Amino acid sequence: MTKSHKYGGFIWAEDPKRFLEVARKEGWQEALKSVQQENAPNKLQEALAPNRLAWLNLVDISSPTKVLDIGTGTGGIACQLAKKCSVVAIDSSSVDVEFLKIRAKQDNLRHLKVFLADAVKLPFGRNQFDLAIMNGVLEWIPTGQTNKDPREVQLRALKEVRRVLKPEGKFMLGIENRYYLGYFLGIPEPHVDMKYISIMDREEAEKLSKNVRGMPFLEYTYSKQEYEELLKEAGFKHIEAYWLYPDYRLPQYMIPLDNTNAVKFFVEELLTPDDYNNNVFYSIYQFYKFCSPQIISDFIGHYGFLCY
């Protein structure tokens, strides 16, 4: 998920009042179309695509299941899940929250509740949820607390997730890799639209961000090992890592990274040059084709972590 801090939330509505009025009068889909930006993730597609739930086969979902969707945005995950079970969706953007309430009413989603809330201080008691989801959200959480260490803020949010989950509850995290090979080849880091910043030393990245953007670098992502360390520190004892391909927004494949045969099969049999349509991306394709599964897992673009 990409957020606009000037206007708040995933939706990027320069005129939030008008955007919400369109949603009420013309329908939520028309409202999303009205604020779609060129070269930005397709909001309507993300709000409707069935493969937003590609990971569903990793968990058991039934009507009594209670799910928490953190950073719900347009509701692409929450609204589909609410047709299967009880869902509580939260976001720190009042525009996103109001939009999702409108969508839930128009789509008659009776099992969806929507709240304005901060991920570092969830307004729920202990042991409330069977499943929690944070998809493209963790990296944005520190931007709400600019005077604090980003990792500490993210750790607080993850500890809050662990607190509100039932003892047997599970957590699904989808997020980018700090060391994605494309960043080494000059592809801009998507959260700040700057080259090389995520692979730099944090202090140097901070200086660069202040020089270029006039603000600190807070949108922290991590390596696979760093994510696993962060999640264990938050209290999760079991962590399964997946390669979400092509990305966590609309995954078509989920490859278990602890299964080298699965990674090898995916690269050899399912990846094609057609997926990589310029010289930079074709270099990534060649890297995947010629490197071992263990090395590939450190340089993929998007991770999924199932934690419990």
Buried (B, 14 or more C-beta within 10 A) or exposed (E): BBBBEEBBBBBBBEEBEEBBEBBBEEBBBEBBBBBBEEEEBBBBBBBBBEEBBBBBEBBEBEEEBBBBBBBBBBBBBBBBBBEBBBBBBBBBBEBBBBBBBBBBEEBEBEBBBBBEBBBBEBEBEEEBBBBBBBBBBBBBBBBBBEEEEBBEBBBBBBBBBBBBBEEEBBBBBBBBBBBBBBBBBEBBBBBBEBBBBBBBEBEEBBBBBEEEEEEBBBBBBBBBEBBBEBBBEBEBEEBBBBBBBEBBBBBEBBBBBEEBEBBBEBBEEEBEEEEBEEEEBEBBBEBBEEBEBEEBBBBBBBBBBBBB
